[in-house]
Every structure is written in structure tokens, then in C-alpha cells.
Amino acid sequence: MSDYYPADPGELRKQGTRGVISTGAGLGLWVVDALLRVPYLGAALGAILVVMGILGVVGRNRTDRTTGAVLMAAGAAGLASLIFPGVSSFLFGLGGLGLVGFGLFNLFKFLKGLKSRS
């Protein structure tokens, strides 16, 4: 029944933004996972992510602090790949799959909403 009503433009914007950002973030996690498998580059990348996360945590905005915490967790998982390579690779792969799935779902809803507007 809701297919016959035009979609709210604000909701469409949110779905499109979520879809693009989530899909890109999931693909980014897969790239970071691949880079973490390179011996010295993985440790350096993990350390850089931790430092960037610390800088974000001391930020003023709530969004900066949240992003900083996520970066610190990703950096810690990257550094943990030196000790537990299989576990961190699994977590990055699973996280990437979840984000890509969530992004594609939102893009599908966005396209469906655009179709209902025409």
C-alpha cells in the first residue's frame, strides 16, 4: 500500500546517504584488511589509525569522538593482526560484509523511493 505514496524527500536523502557511505565503508574495510596482511605496512597502518583515533576522541563534537573511537578500535584490531592474524581478518571481513549489505539495502530502498516519486 505504501508503494502508491510519494516518498519523503528527507527520508530519500537519508537512505541514499546511508547507502553510499555504508557501501563505501564496507569496501574500505576490505581494503584495510588486505593492507593489514602486508607485514610491516599492516603494523604501520594500525598505529596510524590508533593515533588518528586518539586525535578524534579529543575532538569537540560528538561525531568526532564517535569517529575517533571507531578509528581507535580499527587500529587496535590492525595491531592485533600481528598477534592474531586470523581473528582480525575475520572481524574486518565480517564488518565489511555487514556494511556492504546494509548499504545495498539502503540503496535499494532509495531507488524504490525514487521510483515511487515518478
C-alpha angles and dihedrals in degrees: 000000000000090000090077096059122080113252121248110258092222092053091047090053091051092048093048093047093046091047096051096041095044093047091047092047091050091051088046091054090053090051091048089049090054091048092049089062091065103093106232098017091058094056092046092048091049091050092048091051091051092051091047089049092052090051090051094048091058090051124117101237126072088231091055091052093048092048090047092053091050091049091049091051091049090048092049090050088049092052089045087059086075090063103026106024096168097050097050092044090052092049093048091047093048092045091049091050092050093049094047090049092049091047094050091048091053092046089052090051089047093053091045089051091049090052091052090053094059 
